[in-house]
Amino acid sequence: MWAVRAEAQLRLPSAPYADGYTLAASTADPVPSTVPPDVEQQRSRPTPDELRLRNAGLIAAGAVLVGAYGMVQWWNEGFTSEFRTEDEGWFGQETKYGGADKFGHAYFAYGGTRLFSEAFEAAGNDPGRARTLGFWTSLVTLTAVEVLDGYSRQYRFSGQDAAMNLVGAGLGFLMERHPDLDRLVDLRFQYKRSSDSDWDPGGDYSGQTYLLVGKATGVPALREHSVLRYFELAVGYGTRGYETPGAERQRNLYYGISLNLSEVLRQTVFRGAKERSGAQRATDLFLELIQVPGTAALARHQL
């Protein structure tokens, strides 16, 4: 009897801790962070020096990309020491491209402002500073391109082109500043290669159509409609035949309906998301700027 008691007294526990201690430790609530959310957010923000470096990098990257494209597509015959200008007119039948080039300048300045604004905000700038930087970066870059045109052997400086750069960049700034307007209206570019051109969205004017699109999702009464929210009204402009010698020159107005692909994706691929992911933001911006071929039914009226 005493031997049994001694054995019981000397027996080691099967676990290194007292009964119940391990279970209590494993189910205890985690210790909440004592760092306030605003402090955590400040820690993730770049320092002023880091932000300046990021902004400079974005500006430099944009200038290099546009400059490289220009050397291949626009200025491959070199430059002269003389600055030359040309009065190209606006949208008349007898202008060089019927005004398609003017819409092109406005659109690409607009798109540049929208893209740079998103990039500057992603780099850590607040929305107001991001759109201001986006506006000036787009405008200055495209104005520099126009000045270089004045020295190039192939082109001339056009005051009309410079003015349309300002119009487009200003419209992009306006859209960034007023989200309600941005939800209602898009300015889009549609491209289908013309028969007499290689694939050249920036220079194939006969393949370009510029569309102003009104979205049902921007109208509160239509936003929740199960069918109408997927549709849009579109009006646009495009020219045909101006680059082909002897071809009939056309200036066309377009009007019709289009499909809101952003809304389609929001109700399918991105349905149930608590907030917009980076992929959704990128997709929405792309579809705000580009009219995907085959998603619009347009009638044509020749001017």
Sequence and secondary structure as in RCSB ss.txt:
>XXXX:A:sequence
MWAVRAEAQLRLPSAPYADGYTLAASTADPVPSTVPPDVEQQRSRPTPDELRLRNAGLIAAGAVLVGAYGMVQWW
NEGFTSEFRTEDEGWFGQETKYGGADKFGHAYFAYGGTRLFSEAFEAAGNDPGRARTLGFWTSLVTLTAVEVLDG
YSRQYRFSGQDAAMNLVGAGLGFLMERHPDLDRLVDLRFQYKRSSDSDWDPGGDYSGQTYLLVGKATGVPALREH
SVLRYFELAVGYGTRGYETPGAERQRNLYYGISLNLSEVLRQTVFRGAKERSGAQRATDLFLELIQVPGTAALAR
HQL
>XXXX:A:secstr
 HHHHHHHHH   SSSS TTHHHHHHHS      S HHHHHHHHS  HHHHHHHHHHHHHHHHHHHHHHHHHHT 
TT B SS  EE   SS TTSSSTTHHHHHHHHHHHHHHHHHHHHHHHTT  HHHHHHHHHHHHHHHHHHHHHHHH
HBSS  EEHHHHHHHHHHHHHHHHHHH HHHHHHEEEEEEE   TTS S TTT GGGEEEEEEEEGGGSHHHHT 
TTGGGEEEEEEEEEESSSSTTS  EEEEEEEEEE HHHHHHTTTTTT SS  HHHHHHHHHHHHB  TTSEEEEE
EE 
